[in-house]
C-alpha cells in the first residue's frame, strides 16, 4: 500500500495542488471555512484535478495534531524525492550554472522549512540532505515552507561526503558556511558559478568529513554579543548573497 500524508495549511495545500507532483486523493475543508480568496483557488484546483472535496468538522482536522491547519488539508502521496542527476538536469533545463543547497543533518522541521522556502525563492535547483540523522520533507516542513517543498527537487543520499565528491567531479564548487577563524567572509567570495552551499546542523555545525570535503569555508560577519546565528537565518543570508551575485552576472 502506498504511503499517504496529510498536507495542511492553505499555502501548502495550494502549492501541492498547483505543482501536481503528488497524487492528491481528497481535499478536506472544515465547516465554516468560506470559499473565497485562496480557499476558492484551492477548490478550483481540486475540481480541475478531479479531486474529491469533503466538508468535515473542524475537530476532524484538529486530529492532525497541534498545528495551524487553517481549516484546509489534503490527503496526498508521500513526498517525491529525487537524485543528484535530476537536480543537475534541472539546472541544464534552465541554462543556468548549478545552484544547490546541502544541509548536513538538520533536525528541526522549522529550520528546514525556512531554508527550503528561501531556496525556492532565490532559484536553487535542488536540495541535498542525508537519509539518516536528519529531518526529511514532512507535512510540518511543507507547511513552514508555505508549500515551497512542492516546487523543489530534494534528494536524500546515504553519504553526504560522497555526494559532494560527485558534485565536484561535475564542476560544482562546494562552499561550507561555518564560523571558523580560517573562514573567509561570505561577501568577498565569488558565488556566481556552479555552486553548492553547505549548511550544518543546529548546534554541531558541519560534520568534520563533510567540512573537509568543501572547497572553501565562508563565514558571516558578526559584531554583537551573541556568538552565532540560527542555521536557517545564516543559510538564508548566504543564499541571498549568492543570488545577488548571480543576478548581477
Backbone torsions as a table, in degrees:
resi	resn	phi	psi	omega
1	UNK	NA	134.2	-178.8
2	UNK	-69.5	146.1	179.1
3	UNK	-74.8	135.5	178.2
4	UNK	-120.9	149.3	179.3
5	UNK	-128.7	155.6	174.5
6	UNK	-104.1	108.6	177.5
7	UNK	-90.5	130.6	-174.5
8	UNK	-130.5	162.1	-178.1
9	UNK	94.7	138.8	-171.3
10	UNK	-63.3	-44.6	-179.4
11	UNK	-65.5	-45.9	-179.2
12	UNK	-62.2	-42.9	179.3
13	UNK	-65.3	-43.4	179.9
14	UNK	-60.0	-46.0	-178.4
15	UNK	-70.8	-31.7	176.0
16	UNK	-60.9	-45.8	178.4
17	UNK	-69.4	-40.2	-176.7
18	UNK	-67.0	-42.7	-177.0
19	UNK	-69.7	-36.6	177.6
20	UNK	69.1	21.9	-178.9
21	UNK	-89.6	-19.4	175.6
22	UNK	-106.5	155.2	170.0
23	UNK	-84.5	124.0	-179.6
24	UNK	-104.4	125.5	-174.8
25	UNK	-94.0	-36.8	-177.2
26	UNK	-159.8	144.8	174.6
27	UNK	-106.6	130.4	178.7
28	UNK	-110.8	130.0	174.7
29	UNK	-121.0	131.8	178.7
30	UNK	-72.2	145.4	175.7
31	UNK	-56.5	135.4	178.8
32	UNK	96.8	-15.5	177.5
33	UNK	-74.0	124.1	-177.8
34	UNK	-82.5	139.6	-179.8
35	UNK	-85.6	67.8	177.1
36	UNK	-129.6	164.8	176.6
37	UNK	55.4	-130.4	-176.9
38	UNK	-64.2	-34.3	178.8
39	UNK	-64.2	-40.2	177.3
40	UNK	-61.4	-39.8	178.0
41	UNK	-65.2	-40.5	178.6
42	UNK	-61.6	-46.4	-179.9
43	UNK	-62.9	-41.8	179.1
44	UNK	-63.0	-41.3	177.6
45	UNK	-65.3	-37.9	178.6
46	UNK	-63.8	-45.3	178.9
47	UNK	-61.6	-42.3	-179.6
48	UNK	-62.5	-36.4	179.9
49	UNK	-87.8	5.3	-179.6
50	UNK	58.9	41.0	176.7
51	UNK	-96.6	130.6	179.9
52	UNK	-65.8	139.3	178.4
53	UNK	-111.0	125.6	-177.6
54	UNK	-125.5	129.9	174.1
55	UNK	-85.1	130.6	-178.4
56	UNK	-132.6	163.5	173.6
57	UNK	-68.4	144.8	179.2
58	UNK	-57.7	-32.6	178.7
59	UNK	-61.2	-30.3	178.0
60	UNK	-64.7	-40.0	178.2
61	UNK	-75.1	-28.0	178.1
62	UNK	-62.3	-22.1	179.7
63	UNK	-69.1	-12.6	175.1
64	UNK	-58.2	-35.6	-179.0
65	UNK	141.5	-170.9	-179.6
66	UNK	-80.7	68.9	-176.1
67	UNK	-130.6	161.4	176.6
68	UNK	-94.5	86.1	-176.1
69	UNK	-79.6	-13.6	177.4
70	UNK	59.9	22.7	177.0
71	UNK	77.7	13.1	-176.4
72	UNK	-138.0	136.5	176.0
73	UNK	-157.5	158.0	173.0
74	UNK	-131.7	148.9	169.4
75	UNK	-94.3	122.1	-173.3
76	UNK	-140.0	166.3	176.1
77	UNK	-69.3	165.4	-178.2
78	UNK	-63.9	160.3	-178.5
79	UNK	-61.5	133.9	-177.3
80	UNK	-86.9	89.9	177.2
81	UNK	-65.9	157.6	-179.1
82	UNK	-126.4	-162.9	179.7
83	UNK	-133.5	175.2	-177.4
84	UNK	-59.1	-40.0	-178.1
85	UNK	-59.4	-43.7	-179.3
86	UNK	-67.8	-35.9	178.2
87	UNK	-63.4	-45.4	179.6
88	UNK	-68.3	-33.5	175.9
89	UNK	-64.1	-35.7	176.9
90	UNK	-59.1	-41.7	177.4
91	UNK	-64.4	-40.7	179.1
92	UNK	-63.1	-40.6	179.5
93	UNK	-60.7	-35.9	-179.3
94	UNK	-85.7	-3.6	-176.5
95	UNK	55.6	47.4	-178.9
96	UNK	-129.4	151.8	173.1
97	UNK	-64.4	139.6	-177.4
98	UNK	-53.8	141.0	179.8
99	UNK	-137.3	104.7	-175.6
100	UNK	-121.6	155.4	172.7
101	UNK	-119.8	123.7	178.5
102	UNK	-110.0	125.6	-177.4
103	UNK	-113.9	116.9	-174.5
104	UNK	-93.1	93.3	172.6
105	UNK	63.0	41.2	172.0
106	UNK	-65.8	134.4	-174.6
107	UNK	-113.7	-15.1	-175.8
108	UNK	-96.1	118.1	179.0
109	UNK	-57.0	-32.2	179.2
110	UNK	-63.7	-47.5	179.6
111	UNK	-63.7	-42.9	179.4
112	UNK	-63.1	-44.1	-179.8
113	UNK	-61.8	-41.6	178.8
114	UNK	-63.7	-44.9	-178.9
115	UNK	-66.6	-37.8	178.2
116	UNK	-67.0	-37.1	177.6
117	UNK	-64.1	-45.4	177.9
118	UNK	-63.3	-43.8	-178.7
119	UNK	-58.9	-41.6	-179.6
120	UNK	-67.4	-39.5	-178.3
121	UNK	-64.2	-38.2	-176.0
122	UNK	-91.2	3.2	173.2
123	UNK	86.4	25.3	175.9
124	UNK	-62.1	138.3	-177.5
125	UNK	-79.7	-23.7	179.5
126	UNK	-177.5	161.2	-179.4
127	UNK	-117.0	143.8	176.0
128	UNK	-122.3	127.4	178.2
129	UNK	-133.0	155.2	177.0
130	UNK	-78.8	152.1	179.7
131	UNK	-72.2	-30.1	-175.5
132	UNK	-112.3	153.6	175.7
133	UNK	56.9	34.5	179.3
134	UNK	-153.3	148.8	176.4
135	UNK	-73.3	142.8	176.3
136	UNK	-99.9	-167.3	-180.0
137	UNK	-85.2	91.1	179.5
138	UNK	-94.1	168.9	173.9
139	UNK	-56.6	-34.4	177.5
140	UNK	-64.1	-40.8	178.5
141	UNK	-65.9	-42.4	178.1
142	UNK	-59.5	-40.1	-179.9
143	UNK	-67.1	-47.1	-179.8
144	UNK	-61.8	-36.3	-177.8
145	UNK	-77.2	-1.2	-176.8
146	UNK	59.5	31.0	177.7
147	UNK	88.3	3.2	179.1
148	UNK	-60.2	-30.1	178.4
149	UNK	-53.5	-34.4	-173.9
150	UNK	-71.4	-16.9	-179.2
151	UNK	-106.8	-5.4	-176.3
152	UNK	-99.1	150.4	169.8
153	UNK	-92.9	116.3	178.6
154	UNK	-117.4	122.5	178.9
155	UNK	-108.7	137.8	176.0
156	UNK	-108.6	129.3	-176.8
157	UNK	-123.3	154.0	179.4
158	UNK	-75.5	-39.7	-175.8
159	UNK	-128.8	109.5	-176.0
160	UNK	-67.6	-40.1	179.6
161	UNK	-63.0	-38.7	178.8
162	UNK	-67.7	-39.4	177.7
163	UNK	-63.2	-39.1	176.6
164	UNK	-61.7	-41.2	177.3
165	UNK	-59.7	-40.2	178.4
166	UNK	-64.6	-40.1	178.9
167	UNK	-65.4	-40.3	179.8
168	UNK	-65.3	-35.1	176.4
169	UNK	-65.5	-25.9	178.7
170	UNK	-90.3	8.8	175.7
171	UNK	86.5	15.5	179.4
172	UNK	-89.7	130.5	178.6
173	UNK	-85.2	122.7	-174.7
174	UNK	-102.3	121.2	-173.1
175	UNK	-119.9	121.0	176.9
176	UNK	-89.7	145.5	177.6
177	UNK	-111.4	106.5	-174.9
178	UNK	-154.1	138.2	-178.6
179	UNK	-84.4	84.9	179.6
180	UNK	-121.1	152.7	-178.9
181	UNK	-56.9	-36.6	-176.7
182	UNK	-85.1	-4.3	-177.5
183	UNK	-70.9	148.2	179.0
184	UNK	-92.5	154.2	177.8
185	UNK	-65.2	133.3	-173.5
186	UNK	-61.3	-32.2	-176.5
187	UNK	-80.2	-8.5	-178.3
188	UNK	-105.6	19.3	-179.1
189	UNK	-127.3	142.5	-178.8
190	UNK	-75.0	110.8	179.8
191	UNK	-108.5	18.1	-172.4
192	UNK	-87.3	-14.3	-177.6
193	UNK	-92.5	-162.1	175.5
194	UNK	-57.9	120.2	-167.2
195	UNK	-139.7	139.0	168.0
196	UNK	-128.0	117.1	179.8
197	UNK	-94.1	128.3	-178.7
198	UNK	-105.7	124.8	176.9
199	UNK	-117.6	132.9	-177.2
200	UNK	-85.8	178.2	-177.4
201	UNK	-79.2	167.4	178.4
202	UNK	-65.1	124.0	176.6
203	UNK	88.5	-53.2	-175.0
204	UNK	-87.8	-23.8	-178.1
205	UNK	75.3	-155.1	-179.1
206	UNK	-81.2	131.7	179.1
207	UNK	-65.1	154.2	-171.7
208	UNK	-55.7	-51.1	-176.8
209	UNK	-64.1	-36.0	178.0
210	UNK	-69.5	-41.9	179.1
211	UNK	-62.6	-40.8	179.2
212	UNK	-67.7	-19.9	178.6
213	UNK	-81.2	-15.7	-178.4
214	UNK	-72.4	147.8	176.7
215	UNK	-73.9	-34.0	-178.6
216	UNK	-154.2	155.7	177.7
217	UNK	-118.2	132.1	-179.4
218	UNK	-118.1	157.6	178.1
219	UNK	-135.5	159.1	175.0
220	UNK	-95.5	142.2	177.8
221	UNK	-72.5	142.6	178.0
222	UNK	-140.3	139.6	-179.3
223	UNK	-129.5	-1.8	-178.6
224	UNK	-86.1	-169.7	-179.1
225	UNK	-82.1	-26.5	179.9
226	UNK	-77.1	131.5	-171.6
227	UNK	-87.2	-0.6	-178.7
228	UNK	-157.2	166.4	177.3
229	UNK	-112.3	153.5	171.0
230	UNK	-56.6	143.6	-176.5
231	UNK	-57.4	-41.4	-178.7
232	UNK	-68.2	-38.4	179.1
233	UNK	-67.3	-48.9	-179.3
234	UNK	-61.0	-45.9	179.6
235	UNK	-62.5	-39.6	-179.9
236	UNK	-65.7	-39.6	178.2
237	UNK	-61.9	-45.8	-179.6
238	UNK	-65.8	-38.4	178.4
239	UNK	-62.6	-41.0	179.6
240	UNK	-68.3	-35.7	176.6
241	UNK	-64.4	-42.4	177.4
242	UNK	-62.2	-43.0	178.9
243	UNK	-63.0	-42.4	179.3
244	UNK	-58.4	-46.2	-179.4
245	UNK	-66.2	-40.0	-178.6
246	UNK	-68.2	-38.0	177.7
247	UNK	-66.6	-36.2	179.8
248	UNK	-65.5	-36.0	-179.8
249	UNK	-75.5	NA	NA
